[in-house]
Amino acid sequence: MPPNPRIGSHDHATLSRFDPLSRIICLDDFDRGFCGWTQLVGNYEDDLDAMLPGYAQHSSPMLSTIGNWDSGSHGGVDGDYVLKIATPPRAGAQNVAIKRLTFRQPGPIRLEAYVTFKPEASELRLSETDIRSFGFLFDLQGSDQAGPGSERVMPHVRFLNASDGKHVQKWQFKRQAVPIVPIGTDNKTISHYHLAPDGWEDLEGGEQRLCYNEIPTKINWHYLRFDFDLAAMQCTHFQCNDRVFDVSGFDSLRIPAMKNLWCMLNIAFFAETDTDKRAFLYLDSVCLSGDF
Amino acid sequence: MRMSTTAIVTRNLDWSDAATSEPYEAGWAETALIFVRALRPAVGKPGRAHVEISPDGMRWVREGTSFDLPAERDAITFARVSQFGNWLRLACDFEEGSSVRVLVTLHLKS
């Protein structure tokens, strides 16, 4: 059977929206389903009560057409479905979706995504300060052959949209480790809620006014690109739409390597609400590529 | 291949009074199976669960399917629904002073 030219052209168009490195590790267009994205569940042993409260609030992501009460389905960049990460309706609540991989070569990788955010349209007002933040992180650990200095490295990036009702609009990173809590009695599991509100630092020159359309049911998609070198464990590029930011001051949360996470390559996106209203982060598509 | 997924919409929460699961979008799915597992023995009288649907994820109406919530630890009750549009959630009602700790899972299939 000859190749379906429509499928080919669609794949080409999807990839053309990205600037990937030489090898595509994954190209997740949520018109195809969940593509391996799931909820970030917290660690526990014996009893779910052992799960830290930050994780206990997480729930499963969903496939959404971004259906609005006043205008119907909004859809994605080029299809009907997007991945939706929704927080509970409680100020400070968060939710996280994650994809879990390992890497085969410690070298440059590139994360690209088309994303947007909006609070639940439960009020007839702009609501531009109802979402506190959205962002993404990697959870990485070097090879089991990397030697005694190996670390677990977690670059975090968030767009602090609003804080206590103030429209802040700036990019931040986090390098300050959070307390590590032993879980259970077998000395095999720990937990740390690295998305806790403490410890975020401003990215130099990281103020950015994004397109936030004029009523709560209109959205516009934003392009994100984040480059990271798995050999040096350093960020090398961060971009949102037309803005490329200086990452010379960027650093990651770093903790000693754990005994069972070698070559881990996890990617997560998160949303956080600033009010007692659900915050929604939508992912149209995500491309992870590597130079190998 | 048909698409399916399992979504955990409520985990390890005590349900009482008129608690609900968080809204879940499932417009791509033709059928849904909703399981409720009791993680602990219920307190007081067992509650009743009601499947709810919505035009917008904010305003809810009962779909018509109701079932008893589980009362014993690790007991499971469930409901099957179809033609639910886009939004699904589970609502419950309990007599005053009654509750149960639940795990609510949606099993969706295109």
Chai-1 contact restraints between the chains, C-beta under 6 A:
chainA,res_idxA,chainB,res_idxB,connection_type,confidence,min_distance_angstrom,max_distance_angstrom,comment,restraint_id
A,G33,B,M3,contact,1.0,0.0,6.0,A-B,restraint_1
A,L48,B,N12,contact,1.0,0.0,6.0,A-B,restraint_2
A,S59,B,V9,contact,1.0,0.0,6.0,A-B,restraint_3
A,S59,B,E22,contact,1.0,0.0,6.0,A-B,restraint_4
A,S60,B,A7,contact,1.0,0.0,6.0,A-B,restraint_5
A,S60,B,I8,contact,1.0,0.0,6.0,A-B,restraint_6
A,M62,B,Y24,contact,1.0,0.0,6.0,A-B,restraint_7
A,M62,B,E25,contact,1.0,0.0,6.0,A-B,restraint_8
A,L63,B,W28,contact,1.0,0.0,6.0,A-B,restraint_9
A,S64,B,E25,contact,1.0,0.0,6.0,A-B,restraint_10
A,T65,B,G27,contact,1.0,0.0,6.0,A-B,restraint_11
A,G67,B,N86,contact,1.0,0.0,6.0,A-B,restraint_12
A,W69,B,D56,contact,1.0,0.0,6.0,A-B,restraint_13
A,S122,B,M58,contact,1.0,0.0,6.0,A-B,restraint_14
